[in-house]
């Protein structure tokens, strides 16, 4: 299995250590055909990229593409901002981006103040103290993921179930229906072997593997995922960014019809 593209990498525009140029140089060294710079979304209080930074963000991606001769995509890892599934991007932002990732994070501005408590804090402290999720919390989290997929042209859900446990099968069914990928994240433990096997067996969901690199040295690094796939005998034909394949992203197709 050879990674073709890495769509989840961070820079100092959000929570990464290395520059756009350094991330792309590593992608080139790893033999990747494409790499996305996908920093945290605007609503992240501490680590989000800012709209005023977008011209420079885009310019650095274009410069790196010209310098290294591989496709450098302008991406974002949007935040799920509550159970209605609202993300960071408005339609006015769409023209600035090539790749639209979305996942659950903490320390963000929520769509409604109450969501900070019933969605963010509950998940954060339950995870910290290893509290088993209640049926109510699972249902709320599942609804947030599903609404995010339904209401936004998201290319991939990142690190599904990390800190925010949901019914992964129901989320994957929705993702398959709407053409959103499930990310297999090589930085964070998120889907269990049992959850991933269940998704493969019971849905038509498709997958991409990403490094979630916060340092250039990790761009293209997928060891954690490789080990999990080997354990469960995962069908590699369900992954669309390996062995020369590139995914058909929903966001690009959506923008053609705006």
C-alpha positions in Angstrom: 0.0 0.0 0.0 1.5 3.3 -1.1 -0.1 6.7 -0.2 -0.9 8.8 -3.2 -2.0 12.0 -1.4 -2.2 13.4 2.1 -5.2 15.8 2.6 -4.8 16.6 6.4 -1.7 18.6 7.3 -1.3 21.6 9.6 1.0 24.6 9.7 1.5 27.6 12.1 -1.6 29.1 10.6 -3.3 26.9 13.1 -1.6 24.2 15.3 1.3 23.0 13.1 5.0 23.5 13.7 6.3 23.8 10.1 5.6 26.1 7.2 3.5 25.4 4.1 6.8 25.1 2.2 8.3 22.6 4.6 5.1 20.4 4.6 5.1 20.4 0.8 8.8 19.6 0.6 8.2 16.6 2.8 5.2 15.5 0.6 7.5 15.7 -2.4 10.2 13.7 -0.7 7.5 11.0 0.2 6.5 10.7 -3.5 3.0 12.1 -3.0 1.1 13.4 -6.0 -1.1 15.8 -3.9 -1.0 17.4 -0.5 -3.5 19.7 1.2 -2.7 22.3 3.7 -5.8 22.0 5.9 -5.5 24.2 9.0 -8.2 24.4 11.7 -11.3 26.4 10.8 -12.1 30.0 11.6 -14.2 29.2 14.7 -11.3 27.6 16.6 -10.6 30.1 19.4 -6.9 29.3 19.9 -5.7 27.6 16.8 -7.9 28.6 13.9 -6.8 30.2 10.7 -8.2 33.7 10.3 -10.0 35.1 7.3 -7.7 38.0 7.1 -4.8 35.5 6.6 -6.4 33.8 3.7 -4.6 35.7 0.9 -1.2 34.8 2.3 -2.3 31.2 3.1 -3.4 30.8 -0.6 -0.3 32.5 -1.9 2.0 30.2 0.1 0.2 27.1 -1.2 0.5 28.3 -4.8 4.2 29.2 -4.4 4.9 25.8 -2.9 3.1 24.0 -5.8 5.2 25.9 -8.3 8.4 25.3 -6.4 8.0 21.5 -5.8 5.9 20.5 -8.8 3.1 18.6 -7.0 -0.5 19.6 -6.5 -0.9 21.7 -3.4 -4.5 22.1 -2.4 -5.9 24.8 -0.1 -7.8 23.0 2.5 -9.5 23.6 5.9 -10.4 21.3 8.8 -13.7 22.9 9.7 -15.2 22.5 13.2 -18.6 21.0 13.9 -20.2 23.9 15.9 -23.2 22.1 17.4 -25.9 19.6 16.8 -27.3 21.5 13.8 -24.0 20.5 12.1 -23.1 24.1 11.2 -19.4 24.4 10.2 -17.0 27.3 9.8 -17.5 28.1 6.1 -20.1 30.2 4.4 -20.7 30.1 0.7 -18.6 33.3 0.4 -15.6 31.3 1.7 -15.9 28.5 -0.8 -13.9 30.1 -3.6 -10.9 30.2 -1.3 -10.7 26.4 -0.7 -10.1 23.2 -2.7 -10.6 20.7 0.1 -13.3 20.8 2.9 -12.6 18.5 5.9 -14.7 18.7 9.0 -14.4 17.2 12.5 -15.1 17.7 16.2 -12.7 19.9 18.2 -12.7 21.7 21.5 -12.1 25.4 22.3 -14.3 26.7 19.5 -17.0 29.3 19.1 -20.2 27.4 18.9 -23.2 28.3 16.8 -25.3 28.6 20.0 -24.0 29.3 23.5 -25.8 26.3 25.0 -23.9 24.0 22.6 -20.7 24.8 24.5 -22.1 22.9 27.4 -24.3 20.1 26.0 -22.0 19.3 23.1 -18.4 20.4 23.8 -17.8 20.4 27.6 -19.8 17.2 28.1 -17.7 15.3 25.6 -14.4 16.8 26.7 -14.8 16.0 30.4 -16.3 12.6 29.8 -13.3 11.7 27.6 -10.9 13.1 30.2 -12.4 11.0 33.0 -13.2 8.0 30.9 -16.9 8.2 31.4 -18.9 5.7 29.3 -21.2 7.6 26.9 -24.9 7.6 27.7 -27.5 6.8 25.0 -28.4 10.5 25.0 -24.9 11.7 24.4 -24.3 9.2 21.6 -27.6 10.3 20.0 -26.6 14.0 20.2 -23.1 13.5 18.8 -24.5 11.3 16.0 -27.0 14.0 15.1 -24.2 16.6 15.0 -22.1 14.5 12.6 -25.0 13.6 10.4 -26.3 17.1 10.1 -22.8 18.3 9.3 -22.7 15.9 6.4 -26.2 16.7 5.2 -25.9 20.5 5.4 -22.4 21.1 4.1 -20.5 19.8 1.0 -17.9 18.1 3.2 -15.2 16.0 1.5 -14.3 14.0 4.6 -15.1 13.6 8.3 -11.9 13.7 10.2 -11.0 11.4 13.1 -14.6 10.2 13.6 -15.4 9.4 17.3 -12.3 11.1 18.7 -13.4 12.7 22.0 -16.9 12.9 20.5 -18.3 9.3 20.5 -21.2 8.6 18.1 -22.9 5.8 16.3 -20.1 5.4 13.7 -22.3 3.1 11.6 -25.0 5.7 11.2 -22.5 8.4 10.5 -20.9 6.2 7.8 -24.3 5.4 6.2 -25.0 9.1 5.9 -21.5 9.8 4.5 -22.0 7.1 1.9 -25.3 8.6 0.9 -23.9 12.1 0.4 -20.5 11.2 -1.0 -18.4 12.2 2.0 -15.4 10.2 2.8 -14.5 8.7 6.2 -11.0 9.6 7.2 -8.7 7.0 8.6 -6.5 9.2 10.8 -2.9 8.1 11.5 -2.4 10.5 14.4 -5.3 9.8 16.7 -7.0 6.6 17.9 -10.6 7.1 16.9 -12.5 4.2 15.3 -12.0 0.8 17.0 -11.3 -2.3 15.0 -14.9 -3.4 15.6 -16.4 -0.1 14.5 -14.3 0.0 11.3 -15.1 -3.6 10.5 -18.8 -2.9 11.0 -18.7 0.1 8.7 -17.0 -1.9 6.0 -19.4 -4.8 6.2 -22.7 -2.8 6.5 -22.2 0.4 4.4 -20.9 1.6 1.1 -18.7 4.2 2.7 -15.4 5.0 1.1 -12.2 6.1 2.9 -9.1 8.2 2.7 -6.0 7.9 4.8 -4.5 11.1 6.2 -1.5 11.8 8.5 -3.1 14.7 10.4 0.5 16.0 10.5 1.3 18.8 12.9 5.0 18.6 12.0 6.5 18.3 8.5 8.3 15.1 9.4 4.9 13.4 9.7 3.5 14.4 6.3 2.6 11.1 4.6 3.2 9.0 7.7 0.4 6.4 8.0 1.9 3.6 10.2 -1.0 3.6 12.8 -3.6 3.1 10.1 -1.5 0.5 8.3 -1.3 -1.6 11.5 -5.1 -1.3 12.1 -5.9 -2.3 8.5 -3.7 -5.3 8.7 -5.4 -6.4 11.9 -8.9 -6.5 10.4 -8.0 -7.5 6.8 -9.4 -4.3 5.5 -10.4 -4.3 1.7 -7.9 -1.8 0.3 -10.0 -1.1 -2.7 -12.3 1.0 -0.5 -9.5 3.5 0.1 -9.3 6.2 -2.7 -5.9 7.9 -2.0 -3.5 4.9 -2.2 -1.8 3.0 -5.0 -2.1 5.8 -7.5 -5.8 6.5 -6.9 -7.2 10.0 -6.2 -10.6 10.6 -4.6 -13.6 12.2 -6.2 -14.2 15.0 -3.8 -17.7 16.2 -3.2 -16.7 19.9 -2.5 -15.2 20.4 -6.0 -18.2 18.9 -7.7 -20.6 21.1 -5.6 -18.7 24.3 -6.6 -19.2 23.5 -10.3 -22.9 23.9 -9.8 -23.0 27.0 -7.7 
